[in-house]
């Protein structure tokens, strides 16, 4: 009996020590859900495959942090990155211009985190806030920071193709998933309850969103993935536009998903439609449907309606309806 009580007490003390006296808040100022969301989580799978803390696929091999993504318009307006807990600034980097990784991969070699801040907290925990906007870093090494203190703005430099802040938690160089805590992270225990490092309020707010909409809208020119995510909704298209296409882009797309696209013409008839089957897991996928003007004199004027649906196991997970006027 005494041995069992001692073992139970030891486990309790160990569990309590795993928190290291630190709990983290959301590391950027945004309305979680519509204003920002988590695109990638820590990869807790030690194999060449990858899994997030739920055993889902919102990660990639050896990913070391939690990526809070913001819409392009919000990034341009400025989204504040804040300290997730009190601590002392260890290192900072600024001076790197905002640039999509695909535009010049060589420029980020050795600087994959871009403009960043590293903070030390109680118990030897450290946090990193990476990919901040050029010239936005507001702290320097040695500064004492409080929870919620502004460190800089969400940016787009380093090994990234979308605006976000990479929030990483480490202790003695070992990566910790804040949703699982240290013990479960090191053992690769996805899908099991862990010792979360988030505050109770933050834990409730950060609902796991496995799949969601990034963008949907019409275009009168041939779109590209970087372009559609940076372009506001088009409201008017010329009758002489070279193409008339409807685009939907989603994150967390999986093998076996069905993508359904339809455009209705001004009379309400089907202008074009198609259903595609997804053949690989993708962090983000742009799908489009439409027609080329070719030798036609012009598109019939009026209001066109586009529909985008992503279906998984017979259930509609993502749906977007948009309209555009041709005139």
N, C-alpha and C positions, 0 to 999 in steps of 0.2 A: 504493500500500500504506500509506504513512504517513498519507495523508488518511483512509483507511478506519479505521486504528487510532485516529486522533485522534477521528473521529466516534463510534466505539464507546466510547471513553473518556468523551467528552462525555455520551453517552446514559447511561452508567453513573453518572456524577457527578450528572446531573440526576435520575435515578431515585432515587438515594440521598438527594438533597436534598428530594425530595417527602415523605419521612417526617418531616422537620423535627425529628428526634430524639425524637419522641413516639409512643408506642403506647398505646392505650386499653383498659381493662378494662371488664367489664360494669358499667354505672352504677347498679345496684341489687342488693340482696342477696336472691336468690331462686333456686330450682332451675329453670333454664331448661327449658321444656317443660311440666311439670305445674304449676310455681309461677308462671311468667310466660312470655310469648312476645312476639314483635314483631308488632304489628297493622299498623303502617304504616312504610314506609321513605321515604327521601328521594326526591322526584320528580326524576329525572334527565332527563326529557323536556322540552325547552324549548318544545314546542308546547302548545296548549290541552289535549291529551291528557296522560296520565300513565303512567309506568312506573317500577317499582323497579329496583334495580341488576341484577336477573336478566332484565329486560324483562317481568316479571310485573306484576300489577295491585294489589299491596299498597301503595298510596299514594293520593294525590289531588293535583289540580293545584296546583303550587307548594308542596307540602309540604316543609318545610325541615329535618326531623329524623327520628330513629328512635324510634318509640313503643313502649316496653316496657309491655305491658298486664299487669295482675294481676287475679285473681279478686276479686269483691266482698268475700268473707269475709276474704281476705288483706289487702285494703285497710283494712277495718275494724279488723283486729288490728294493723296497722302494718307496712309494708315499708320498709326503710331505703334511701334514695338515697345513693350514695357517689361520691366523686371518682373519675373514670375514669383520672386521671393526676395527678402532682404539679403544683402551680401556685399562683397567687395569686388570691384572690377579688377580682373587680372590682366587682360590683354584686349586691345581693340585694333581694328584695321578699317581704314577709310581711304577714299581716293580712287576706288575702282568704278569706272563708268558703267551705268546700266546697259546690259547687252544680253541678248538671247544667246545661250551657250552654242546653238547651232550656227551662229553667225561667224564665230571665230573660236574654235575649240582650243587652239594653242594658247590663247590669251589667258586662260584660267588655270593652266598647269601650275600646280603648287599653291593655287589660291582658290580652290574649289568652293570654299565657304564664302567667297566674295568679301564684302564689307561686313564685319562681324564684331561682336562683343562677347567676352567670356567672363562669367561671374563665379566667384567661389562662395559657397554657403556653409552653413553649419554641418559638422560631421564629415567634411571633406568632399561634399557634393559640389559639382560644377555644372553650370548651364552655359550653352552657347546659343547665340541668336545670330543666324547667318543670313546672307543675301539682302543686306540692307541697302537703301538708296544712297547714291553718291552724295557725300557732304552732309548726311543727316545725323551721323553719330554724335551724341551730345555728352558722352562721358569719356573719362580717361583713366588709365591704370591707377589704382589706389583709391579711387572714389568709393565712398560708401553709398549704396543705393537702397532705397526702400521698395517694398512691394508696390507695383503700379507706376514706378518712376519711369519717365520716357527715356528710352535709350537711343532711338532713331526712328526711321521710317522703313516700311516694307519696300524692298527693291527687287532688282533683277540682274544681279551679277554673280558669277560663279558657275557652278555646274547646275544650271537650272534653265528651263525653257518657259517658265510661267512665274508671275510675281507671287512670292510667298516668303514667310519667315520659317527657316528650319530651326526648330527648338530641340536641342539635344541635352540629355542629362547623362553625366558620367561620374564615376568615382574611381580614382586611381587608374584612369585610362580605360575603364570598363564601361561599356554602354549599358544604360538602364532604360527600359521602357517605362515611362511614368504611369502607364495604365496597369502595369503588373508589379512594379517594384523590383528590387535588386535580385532577390532569390529566384523568382520565377523567370526573370529576364535571362539570367545566366544559365538556367537549365532549359531554356527554350520551351517553356510550358505555356504554349498558346491555348486559349479556350478554357482556362481554369481560373478561378478567382485568385487575384494576387493582392499584394500590399500596395494599392494605388498611392501615388505621390501627389495627386491632385487634392486641392481643398474640396470639402463636400459640395460646395456650391458649384465649383468648376466641373467636378465629376458629373454632376447632374446635367450641366449645360452641354457638355461635349458628347452628345448622342452620336453613336456610330452610324454613319451614313454610307452603306456599301456601294451605292450607285446613285448618280444624280445628274441633272442637266447642267451643262456649262454654257451653252449658247444655242439659240435657234433663230432663224430669220432668213429673209430673201436677199438675193444678190443679183445684180445685172451684169456682173463680170465674173469670170472664173475664179472661185475663191480658193485660198490655201488655208491650212490649219492655223498658222500664226495670225493670218489676216482676219479670219472670222472671229477669233477671240478678242481682237483689238478693235473691231469695227462696231459702232453702235447700230442698232436696228435701222435698216433702210425702210423708209416710209413711202418713197416714190421711186419708180423705175421708168425710164424712157421707153416709149414704144419701139425704139430702134436699138435698144440694148442688145449686145451680141448674144447674151444668154438670159434665161429666166430660170433661176434655180432656187430651191429651198434647202437649207442646211440645218442639220441638228448635230450637236456635239455633246457627248456624255462622258462621264468618268466612271471608272469601275466596271467596264464592260467585260463580260465573260463568254467563254466558249458556250455555244448553244443558244445565246440570246437571239431574239428576232428583232430586227429594226424595220419598222413599217413607216413608209413615207408616201404622202399624197399631196397633190396640188389640185385645187378646184379653180376652174376659170370663172370669169364674172357672171356667167349664166348659171353657175352651180354645178356644172358638169365636171367630170374628172378630166383634168388637163394632162396629168401623168401620175402613175403610181407604181410602187415597187416594194417588195419585201425581201430583206437580205438576212442570211443566217451568219452569225459571227463565228469565225473559225479559230480565233485565238483570244486569250485574255489580253486586255489592253487597259493601260492607265487612263487613256482618253482616246476617243474615236470620233472622227468627223465623218458623217454620212450625208450625201446630198442626192437630190433628184431634180430633174429639169429638162429643158430643151434648148437647142441652139436656134438662133433666128434664121441662119442660113440665107436662102434666097427669098424668104417671105418678106413682104413689104413692111411688116411691123406686127407687134403683138396687139391683139385686141385690147382696147382700153377698158378700164374698170378695175374692180377690186378682186384680187386673187387671195385665196386662203390656203395656207400650208399646214399640214398635220405631221407631227413626228411622234412616234411611240417606240419605246424600248420594252419588249416583252420577255419575261423570264418565267419559265415553267407555267405558261398560260396566264401570268399576272402582269398587268401593265405597271412597270416600275417608274418609268419616266414618260411624261407626255407634254407636248408643247404645241400650241396653236398660234399662228401668227398670220397677219394679213399685210398686203402691200397694194398700193394703187399704181396702175400703169397709166400714165398720162403725160 
